[in-house]
């Protein structure tokens, strides 16, 4: 009987893992969708000093402040940017997903990592 319970729990945990991955993908897709519908107008061109999407140098000091600070800026506005980028109809979750999307485009997390090699470079033979 305990084997059946253990197997059931294992299967359940696998399904939950897939569900969590699907939710993360949904949030990423929502962030990109919202960006393309609302935020690109300023963040593709840098209007009013808005950091451009993918500009690591412009985003680095902002990312260093942490996600919560970026969420607050996006939700409440700052400088020339109005709250929610002027889109009061968007949910807080949609704005947060968009911030996450924009961070992913400006951070090394999105870039594929180079494979590390443990081999030492070959030395040229001297004759």
C-alpha positions in Angstrom: 0.0 0.0 0.0 2.8 2.4 0.8 4.3 1.8 -2.7 1.0 2.9 -4.2 1.0 6.1 -2.1 4.6 6.8 -3.0 4.0 6.3 -6.7 0.9 8.5 -6.5 2.9 11.2 -4.8 5.6 10.9 -7.4 3.2 11.2 -10.3 1.5 14.2 -8.6 4.8 16.0 -8.1 5.7 15.5 -11.8 2.3 17.0 -12.9 2.8 19.9 -10.5 6.2 20.6 -11.9 4.8 20.7 -15.5 2.1 23.0 -14.2 4.6 25.4 -12.7 6.6 25.5 -15.9 3.5 26.2 -17.9 2.5 29.0 -15.5 6.0 30.6 -15.9 5.7 30.3 -19.7 2.3 31.9 -19.5 3.6 34.8 -17.4 6.5 35.3 -19.8 4.1 35.3 -22.8 1.8 37.8 -21.0 4.8 40.1 -20.3 5.9 40.0 -23.9 2.3 40.5 -25.1 1.8 43.5 -22.8 5.1 45.0 -23.8 4.2 44.8 -27.5 0.8 46.3 -26.9 1.7 49.1 -24.6 5.3 49.6 -23.5 7.2 49.4 -26.8 6.2 52.9 -27.8 8.7 54.4 -25.3 11.0 51.5 -24.5 11.8 50.6 -28.2 12.9 54.2 -28.9 14.1 55.6 -25.6 11.5 58.3 -25.5 12.0 60.6 -22.4 15.1 58.6 -21.4 13.1 55.4 -21.1 15.6 52.5 -21.0 15.5 50.7 -24.3 14.5 47.0 -24.3 17.7 44.9 -24.2 20.1 47.8 -23.4 22.1 46.1 -20.6 24.0 49.3 -19.7 20.8 51.3 -19.2 19.0 48.5 -17.3 21.9 47.4 -15.0 21.5 50.1 -12.4 17.8 49.6 -12.4 18.1 45.8 -12.1 20.5 46.3 -9.2 17.7 48.0 -7.2 15.8 44.8 -7.3 12.5 43.6 -8.9 10.3 45.1 -6.2 11.7 48.6 -6.9 11.1 48.1 -10.6 7.6 46.8 -10.0 6.9 49.9 -7.9 8.2 52.2 -10.5 6.1 50.6 -13.2 3.0 50.5 -11.1 3.2 54.0 -9.7 5.2 55.8 -12.4 8.3 57.8 -12.2 9.5 60.9 -14.0 7.9 61.1 -17.5 6.4 57.6 -17.1 2.8 57.6 -15.8 1.5 54.8 -13.5 1.3 51.6 -15.5 2.7 53.4 -18.5 -0.6 55.2 -18.9 -2.5 51.9 -19.1 -4.7 51.9 -16.0 -6.7 49.0 -17.6 -3.8 46.6 -17.1 -3.6 44.4 -14.0 -0.8 44.7 -11.5 0.2 41.1 -12.5 0.3 42.0 -16.2 2.6 45.0 -15.3 4.9 42.7 -13.2 5.1 40.1 -15.9 6.1 42.9 -18.4 8.8 44.1 -16.0 10.1 40.5 -15.7 10.1 40.2 -19.5 12.0 43.5 -19.9 14.5 42.4 -17.2 15.0 39.1 -19.0 15.9 41.0 -22.2 18.5 43.1 -20.4 20.2 40.5 -18.2 22.5 37.6 -18.7 19.9 35.2 -17.4 18.4 35.2 -20.9 21.6 34.6 -22.7 22.8 31.1 -23.2 25.8 30.3 -21.0 29.1 29.4 -22.6 30.3 25.9 -21.9 33.2 25.9 -19.5 36.1 23.7 -20.3 38.5 22.2 -17.8 41.2 21.5 -20.4 44.3 23.7 -20.4 45.2 25.3 -23.7 47.8 23.3 -25.6 51.2 24.8 -25.5 53.2 25.2 -28.7 56.1 23.0 -29.0 59.5 24.7 -29.3 62.0 23.2 -31.6 
